[in-house]
Amino acid sequence: MSDYVVKIDMNTEFQKAISGAKTAGDQRDFVYDFIMNNLRGKHIASDGRVVEICEATADKFIHRAPEIKLRVVAELQNMLKFCYLRNVVDVDHKIFNKFVYYDVVFQVDDKKYIGTLNVGVRKDGASVLYDMKPYNEI
């Protein structure tokens, strides 16, 4: 496991805007736009894998509104950079033929958490950040 802890600032304008959204739909729209306008692109994971944050990422991330605040943060690129590979699993999925699971340690205020980044691998080998699995305080 990496000794690096990704520090997350929950007092950014982005996080305040998510909290201030009037409806869950507004929150999802804001998060989708944030991902597409600020996080979209190719990023290098800790094991050298090129992982794309794209429309599929945004679509998946907006489905769990109660967890949105810790799932979508500006530090998502750092989570990829400082994650550690847990395992690779062959899957029968409509888009991906493998899922790669990376664990990442992150900190909000004085609490540390461990989360799992789920990267889908397409048949052509392209990797997409697909989800962030539930996290636990450590």
C-alpha positions in Angstrom: 0.0 0.0 0.0 1.2 3.5 -0.8 2.3 5.7 2.0 0.9 8.7 0.2 -2.5 10.1 1.3 -4.5 12.2 -1.1 -5.8 15.2 0.8 -9.2 16.4 -0.2 -10.5 19.9 0.4 -14.2 19.8 1.0 -14.3 23.7 1.2 -13.7 24.4 -2.5 -16.2 26.3 -4.6 -17.0 23.1 -6.4 -17.9 21.3 -3.2 -19.9 24.3 -2.0 -21.8 24.3 -5.2 -22.7 20.6 -4.9 -23.9 21.1 -1.4 -25.9 24.1 -2.5 -27.7 22.4 -5.3 -31.5 22.6 -4.8 -32.3 19.2 -6.2 -30.6 15.9 -6.7 -31.0 16.5 -10.5 -29.3 19.9 -10.2 -26.5 18.2 -8.3 -26.1 15.4 -10.9 -26.0 18.0 -13.7 -23.4 20.1 -11.9 -21.2 17.0 -11.3 -21.5 15.8 -14.8 -20.5 19.2 -16.2 -17.6 19.4 -13.7 -16.2 16.0 -14.8 -16.6 16.8 -18.5 -15.1 20.3 -18.2 -12.4 19.8 -15.6 -11.4 16.1 -15.2 -11.9 14.7 -18.7 -8.8 13.4 -20.3 -6.1 10.7 -20.0 -4.3 10.2 -16.7 -1.5 7.9 -15.7 -2.3 5.4 -12.8 0.4 4.4 -10.3 1.2 1.3 -12.3 1.6 3.2 -15.6 -1.8 2.3 -17.0 -3.3 5.2 -19.1 -6.8 5.8 -17.6 -9.3 8.0 -19.3 -11.9 10.1 -17.5 -14.7 10.5 -20.0 -18.4 10.6 -20.5 -18.8 7.0 -19.3 -17.1 8.1 -16.0 -19.5 11.0 -15.7 -22.5 8.9 -16.4 -21.6 6.3 -13.8 -20.5 8.8 -11.1 -23.7 10.7 -11.1 -25.9 7.7 -10.2 -25.2 7.7 -6.5 -26.2 11.1 -5.3 -25.6 10.5 -1.6 -22.0 9.6 -2.3 -21.3 12.3 -4.9 -19.4 14.7 -2.7 -16.5 12.3 -2.0 -16.7 10.5 -5.3 -16.2 13.6 -7.5 -13.4 15.8 -6.3 -10.8 17.9 -8.1 -8.2 15.5 -6.6 -9.4 12.5 -8.7 -6.4 12.7 -10.9 -4.2 12.4 -7.8 -6.2 9.4 -6.6 -5.2 7.7 -9.9 -1.6 8.8 -9.6 -1.2 7.5 -6.0 -3.5 4.5 -6.0 -2.2 0.9 -5.7 -3.2 -2.0 -7.7 -5.3 -4.6 -5.9 -6.4 -6.9 -8.7 -7.5 -7.5 -12.2 -10.7 -9.5 -12.9 -12.1 -10.8 -16.2 -15.8 -9.8 -16.5 -18.8 -10.4 -18.7 -19.9 -6.8 -19.1 -21.5 -5.0 -22.1 -18.7 -2.5 -22.4 -15.6 -4.0 -20.6 -13.9 -7.3 -20.6 -11.8 -6.6 -17.5 -12.0 -4.5 -14.4 -8.9 -3.3 -12.7 -9.3 -2.4 -9.0 -7.0 0.2 -7.4 -7.2 1.1 -3.7 -6.4 4.7 -2.7 -6.0 6.3 0.7 -7.4 9.8 1.1 -8.0 12.3 3.9 -10.8 14.7 4.5 -10.1 17.0 7.5 -8.6 14.7 10.1 -10.2 11.5 8.9 -8.6 9.0 6.6 -10.5 6.7 4.2 -9.7 3.9 1.8 -11.6 3.8 -1.5 -11.4 1.6 -4.5 -11.2 3.0 -8.0 -12.8 0.7 -10.6 -11.2 1.0 -14.0 -12.9 -0.8 -16.9 -10.8 -2.2 -19.7 -12.4 -2.4 -23.2 -11.7 -5.1 -25.7 -9.2 -2.8 -27.5 -7.3 -2.3 -24.3 -8.4 1.2 -23.6 -8.9 1.9 -19.8 -11.7 4.1 -18.4 -12.3 5.2 -14.9 -15.7 3.7 -14.3 -16.5 4.0 -10.6 -15.3 4.7 -7.1 -16.5 1.9 -4.8 -17.7 2.7 -1.3 -15.0 3.9 1.0 -14.3 3.1 4.6 -12.8 5.2 7.3 -9.5 3.9 8.5 
